[in-house]
Amino acid sequence: MKLGSLTLKNNLILAPLMNITTPIYRRFCRHFSEIGLVSVPMLYTKRLMKNPKSVEQDLFKIEEERPISIQLIGNDINALKSAITYLESYKFDVLDINAGCPSKRAIKANEGGALLKDLENLKNLLSVAVKYCSKPVSLKTRLGFTHSDMNFLNELAKVINTSGISFATIHARLIKYRMNDSKLDLKGLKNLKQIAEIPIVGNGDVIDPYTAKKMSGYTKVDAIMIGRGSIGYPLIFSHVQDYLSNEIEISHQNNIQLMKEHTKIYERYIDEFLKDISLNYSHEEFKFVELKRNAIWLTKNIKDSTYIRRDLSNAKNLKQLKNVLQNINEK
Ligand SMILES: Cc1cc2nc3c(=O)[nH]c(=O)nc-3n(C[C@H](O)[C@H](O)[C@H](O)COP(=O)(O)O)c2cc1C
């Protein structure tokens, strides 16, 4: 599958989710499903300029995770240039510019989602990124700040079409909305897709193969980015891929079977996972806590699963964690 100049194994992308899509999480998801591209959550350009070492941990061994995208947030051209220069020493595949973060901090600092209030500035930032970065550049944004109509979408499409970026990811909501307090605007996404001359990645509320099909069938986006839908459901990418390309329905009948399918896979590879990667976490303990967190997420939406979660969180080491996973599968 081609996304601009990138060739990916499929058109599914793991979204950047701050504090969630960590290196362990990204590798965890890729053990379950083929994922075209994974994303490192946002790095602040100003912080990077002041103290490049501050992001070493975030970027440790990312070359093992290719294809991978790194995201920058900021509105200062000089900070952006110096962040890009610093990043050139890393091996990655896409540089993504964040113009969609709705947090109060980002809006106050005039960055992230606030960039949609000043499309001229957004275009400048994107053009600088394209000029100075040797990798393809993408944009991640939403459909508007406080409102979205065809006029605004035409203006946004102009920026997308003329700044030299390779593709744009659109979360089909406005910046003013938080995550769950508004419906997804698939009509807006479809309209933007129609006037965009580069590939568009659709994003928002994809939680299973059916919501993925609804988005891609209606809007005709070129690829789909999945964030929260992957938490506790890392097989989602496989299931979406099977459904979109071959109409293969998910084989499990209910959440318990899905959890068992997940935990069986997790149990099988957990040793290998720990042996193979020497992630740069300061404490082995922290690595284990993340593995446990991922296991606990697999019990999401399971009726009466408090006892399983309790056993998982009581596990003190890998052996105990594996035992709990094994017990789940034997029941
Ligand atoms: C906890 C959390 C952290 C996020 N961190 C980032 C981020 O670092 N960069 C970014 O562009 N979007 C971030 N997002 C937005 C997601 O990438 C995505 O656009 C949004 O969650 C909608 O997609 P979903 O419904 O598939 O989760 C974050 C969202 C959440 C919930």
The ligand as a MOL file (V3000), in Angstrom:
LIG
                    3D

  0  0  0     0  0            999 V3000
M  V30 BEGIN CTAB
M  V30 COUNTS 31 33 0 0 0
M  V30 BEGIN ATOM
M  V30 1 C -4.5170 9.5920 26.0100 0
M  V30 2 C -4.4110 10.1980 24.6330 0
M  V30 3 C -3.1890 10.7010 24.2050 0
M  V30 4 C -3.0650 11.2730 22.9220 0
M  V30 5 N -1.8370 11.7130 22.5020 0
M  V30 6 C -1.7170 12.2200 21.2440 0
M  V30 7 C -0.4460 12.6540 20.7370 0
M  V30 8 O 0.5940 12.5680 21.3990 0
M  V30 9 N -0.4230 13.1490 19.4640 0
M  V30 10 C -1.5540 13.2330 18.6850 0
M  V30 11 O -1.4830 13.6810 17.5460 0
M  V30 12 N -2.7440 12.8110 19.1340 0
M  V30 13 C -2.8480 12.2990 20.3700 0
M  V30 14 N -4.0580 11.8260 20.7810 0
M  V30 15 C -5.1900 11.7860 19.8240 0
M  V30 16 C -5.1930 10.4040 19.1040 0
M  V30 17 O -4.0430 10.2300 18.3390 0
M  V30 18 C -6.4200 10.2530 18.2000 0
M  V30 19 O -6.4190 11.2730 17.2440 0
M  V30 20 C -7.7240 10.2990 18.9780 0
M  V30 21 O -7.6440 9.5120 20.1510 0
M  V30 22 C -8.9010 9.8160 18.1280 0
M  V30 23 O -8.6590 8.5150 17.6360 0
M  V30 24 P -9.2760 7.1890 18.3550 0
M  V30 25 O -10.7540 7.4310 18.5040 0
M  V30 26 O -8.9270 6.0770 17.4200 0
M  V30 27 O -8.6110 7.0770 19.6950 0
M  V30 28 C -4.1960 11.3210 22.0690 0
M  V30 29 C -5.4250 10.8100 22.5160 0
M  V30 30 C -5.5420 10.2490 23.7780 0
M  V30 31 C -6.8660 9.6870 24.2180 0
M  V30 END ATOM
M  V30 BEGIN BOND
M  V30 1 1 1 2
M  V30 2 1 2 3
M  V30 3 2 2 30
M  V30 4 2 3 4
M  V30 5 1 4 5
M  V30 6 1 4 28
M  V30 7 2 5 6
M  V30 8 1 6 7
M  V30 9 1 6 13
M  V30 10 2 7 8
M  V30 11 1 7 9
M  V30 12 1 9 10
M  V30 13 2 10 11
M  V30 14 1 10 12
M  V30 15 2 12 13
M  V30 16 1 13 14
M  V30 17 1 14 15
M  V30 18 1 14 28
M  V30 19 1 15 16
M  V30 20 1 16 17
M  V30 21 1 16 18
M  V30 22 1 18 19
M  V30 23 1 18 20
M  V30 24 1 20 21
M  V30 25 1 20 22
M  V30 26 1 22 23
M  V30 27 1 23 24
M  V30 28 2 24 25
M  V30 29 1 24 26
M  V30 30 1 24 27
M  V30 31 2 28 29
M  V30 32 1 29 30
M  V30 33 1 30 31
M  V30 END BOND
M  V30 END CTAB
M  END
